[in-house]
Amino acid sequence: MGRNLVAGVLAAATLTLAACAQHPATAPMAGDLSPHTSDHVVPGPVTPVSALPPCGDIASAATPPDCYLQSHDAAGLTFEVRHRGTGQQGSVAITVLDPVGAQLQTLTEQAVGTTEPRLRDLDNDGRDELIIPIMLASANTRYVIYHAAGDGQFQRAGELAGIGIDTSAAGYTVVTARDSYELWNIEFWTFDAEKLQPLVTAEVRLLDDGTGHVGGSDCTVIDSGGLNRTGLTLDQATGQFCAEPTVLRVRR
């Protein structure tokens, strides 16, 4: 009787542990970027595989110092950034390393400025894109975008110009550009076969109240060549994209 009772307890415990191991709520999903809760083990800091210093926000020299960027996605890649030359005549070579320091590829851009590249997931696919500023201006800056392809390699996806790059909840890449004092263009893009493709542009025109001050704004949406990709009519797109948070930030 005692042996049977012990065996039953052990069997129940084994089934309980097996059920916990298989329960989907207990298994972390790949690419999950949600904040850790008390029942998660918080990982320690990533050990750098590069001997270079981390990249800063603003370069203080004509030729920025060599540095590295660390991705925060599941791939855990390191990007070693090396500048050559000065000012807009300079070039940048970016070496991509895997988590153990093995070289995966090298990306090179000519005629770049002194602002460091950045990493950001621009399409909500769980992988960081590489963003390289290549032409700085007082209003709109031009950026080269490298997209993380399915084979793990980064492909040059195209160029964007604006004062800022954002991401929409639908996974679109959003670029805010200043056209003039009273006109903003907020462009929505998507990645297709590793290339950036334009969708629509929300035009926000600031209105003069008659005293030289802004008295409101109008928002209209134009087809940039990809309206059909959204599955919306132009009127539906105007209602949706004019209500995007990035657009609302410039509306009055």
C-alpha positions in Angstrom: 0.0 0.0 0.0 2.8 2.4 0.9 4.7 1.7 -2.2 1.6 2.1 -4.3 0.9 5.5 -2.7 4.5 6.7 -3.3 4.4 5.6 -6.9 1.1 7.4 -7.4 2.6 10.6 -6.0 5.7 10.4 -8.1 3.6 9.7 -11.3 1.4 12.7 -10.6 4.4 14.9 -10.0 5.9 13.7 -13.3 2.8 14.5 -15.2 2.5 17.9 -13.6 6.1 18.8 -14.6 5.5 17.5 -18.1 2.4 19.6 -18.5 4.2 22.7 -17.2 7.0 22.2 -19.8 4.5 21.8 -22.6 2.1 24.6 -21.6 2.4 27.4 -24.2 2.1 30.2 -21.6 5.3 29.1 -19.9 7.4 28.9 -23.1 9.0 32.2 -24.3 8.2 33.0 -27.9 11.1 33.7 -30.3 11.6 37.4 -30.8 9.4 38.3 -27.7 10.4 41.8 -26.8 7.9 42.4 -24.1 9.1 43.5 -20.6 10.1 40.9 -18.2 7.7 40.0 -15.4 8.5 38.6 -12.0 8.2 35.0 -13.2 10.9 35.5 -15.9 14.6 35.1 -15.4 16.2 38.4 -16.3 19.3 37.8 -18.4 22.6 39.5 -17.6 24.2 42.1 -19.8 25.5 41.0 -23.2 29.2 40.4 -23.3 30.7 42.5 -26.1 32.5 40.5 -28.9 34.2 43.7 -30.2 37.2 45.4 -28.7 35.9 48.8 -30.0 34.1 51.2 -27.7 30.3 51.5 -28.0 29.0 54.2 -30.4 27.9 57.5 -29.0 25.0 59.7 -30.0 27.0 62.6 -31.5 30.4 62.5 -33.1 32.8 65.1 -31.8 35.5 64.9 -34.5 35.7 65.4 -38.2 36.4 61.6 -38.5 34.3 59.8 -35.8 36.1 57.2 -33.8 35.6 53.5 -34.6 32.9 52.0 -32.4 30.3 49.2 -32.3 26.5 48.8 -32.2 24.8 45.9 -30.4 21.5 44.6 -31.7 18.8 43.9 -29.1 16.9 41.3 -31.2 17.1 37.5 -31.0 20.0 37.5 -33.5 22.3 39.3 -31.0 24.6 40.7 -33.7 27.4 43.2 -33.3 28.1 45.9 -35.9 31.7 47.3 -35.9 31.6 50.8 -37.4 34.8 52.2 -39.0 35.0 55.6 -40.6 37.5 56.8 -43.1 38.0 60.3 -44.4 36.3 63.5 -43.2 33.0 65.2 -43.5 30.7 64.3 -46.5 33.7 62.9 -48.3 34.1 60.2 -45.7 33.2 56.6 -46.0 32.0 54.0 -43.5 32.6 50.2 -43.3 30.4 48.2 -41.0 31.4 44.6 -40.2 28.6 42.4 -38.9 29.6 39.8 -36.3 27.6 36.9 -34.9 27.3 36.4 -31.1 30.6 34.6 -30.8 32.5 37.1 -32.9 32.6 35.4 -36.3 32.4 37.8 -39.3 29.2 37.5 -41.3 29.5 40.4 -43.8 30.9 43.8 -44.4 28.7 46.8 -45.6 30.3 49.9 -47.1 28.8 53.3 -47.9 30.6 56.3 -49.5 30.0 60.0 -49.0 28.6 59.8 -45.4 28.5 62.4 -42.7 29.8 62.2 -39.1 26.6 60.9 -37.5 26.8 57.3 -36.3 24.6 54.6 -37.8 21.6 53.3 -35.7 19.8 50.0 -35.2 16.0 49.8 -35.1 13.2 47.4 -36.0 11.4 49.4 -38.7 8.8 46.8 -39.7 8.0 45.1 -36.4 9.3 41.7 -37.7 11.6 41.2 -34.6 14.8 42.0 -36.4 16.7 45.3 -36.2 17.4 47.2 -39.4 20.6 49.2 -39.9 20.1 52.9 -40.5 23.1 54.9 -41.9 22.8 58.7 -42.3 24.5 59.7 -45.5 23.5 63.4 -46.0 22.7 65.7 -43.1 20.6 68.9 -43.5 18.9 71.4 -41.3 15.5 70.0 -42.3 15.6 66.5 -43.8 18.4 64.0 -43.5 18.9 61.2 -46.0 19.3 57.7 -44.7 20.4 54.4 -46.2 18.4 51.4 -44.9 19.7 47.9 -44.7 17.1 45.2 -44.1 17.6 42.0 -42.3 16.8 39.3 -44.9 15.5 35.8 -44.4 18.9 34.3 -44.9 20.4 36.4 -42.1 22.3 38.8 -44.5 21.6 42.5 -44.6 20.4 43.9 -48.0 20.5 47.5 -49.0 16.7 48.2 -49.1 16.8 51.8 -50.3 17.0 55.4 -49.1 14.7 57.6 -47.0 14.7 61.3 -46.3 13.2 63.1 -43.4 13.7 64.5 -40.0 12.7 61.2 -38.3 11.9 57.6 -39.0 9.2 55.8 -37.0 7.2 52.5 -37.1 3.4 52.2 -37.3 1.4 49.6 -35.4 0.7 47.9 -38.8 4.4 47.4 -39.4 4.8 50.2 -41.9 8.0 52.4 -41.9 7.0 56.0 -41.4 9.2 59.0 -42.5 8.3 62.5 -41.4 9.6 65.2 -43.8 9.4 68.9 -43.8 8.4 70.2 -47.2 8.0 73.9 -46.3 6.9 76.1 -43.3 3.3 75.1 -43.7 3.5 71.6 -45.3 4.6 68.3 -43.8 4.8 65.0 -45.7 4.5 61.8 -43.7 5.4 58.9 -45.9 4.4 55.3 -45.3 6.7 52.6 -46.7 6.8 48.8 -46.6 9.5 46.2 -47.3 8.9 43.8 -50.2 11.6 41.4 -51.3 14.1 43.2 -49.1 13.4 46.6 -50.9 11.5 49.6 -49.6 8.3 50.3 -51.5 6.2 53.5 -51.0 2.6 53.1 -50.0 0.9 56.5 -49.3 1.8 60.0 -48.1 -0.2 61.9 -45.6 0.1 65.7 -46.4 -0.5 67.9 -43.4 -0.9 71.6 -44.3 -0.9 74.1 -41.5 -3.5 76.9 -41.8 -3.0 80.5 -41.1 -5.6 82.0 -38.7 -5.3 85.4 -40.5 -2.9 86.9 -37.9 0.2 85.0 -39.0 -0.3 82.2 -36.5 -1.3 78.6 -37.1 -5.0 78.1 -36.7 -5.4 74.4 -37.5 -4.4 72.0 -40.2 -5.8 69.9 -43.1 -4.7 66.3 -43.7 -5.1 64.6 -47.1 -3.6 61.3 -48.3 -2.2 60.7 -51.7 -1.3 57.4 -53.4 2.5 57.1 -53.5 2.2 54.0 -55.7 1.2 51.4 -53.1 -2.4 52.2 -52.0 -3.5 48.9 -53.4 -1.2 47.1 -51.0 -3.1 48.5 -48.1 -6.4 47.1 -49.2 -8.1 50.5 -48.6 -9.8 53.0 -50.8 -8.4 56.5 -50.9 -11.1 57.8 -48.5 -10.5 54.9 -46.1 -6.8 55.5 -46.3 -7.3 59.2 -45.5 -9.3 58.3 -42.4 -6.7 55.7 -41.2 -3.4 57.4 -42.0 -4.4 60.9 -41.0 -5.2 59.4 -37.5 -1.7 57.7 -37.2 0.2 59.0 -34.1 3.1 60.1 -36.2 0.7 62.3 -38.3 -1.1 63.6 -35.3 2.2 64.9 -33.8 2.4 67.5 -36.6 -1.3 68.3 -36.9 -2.7 71.4 -35.2 
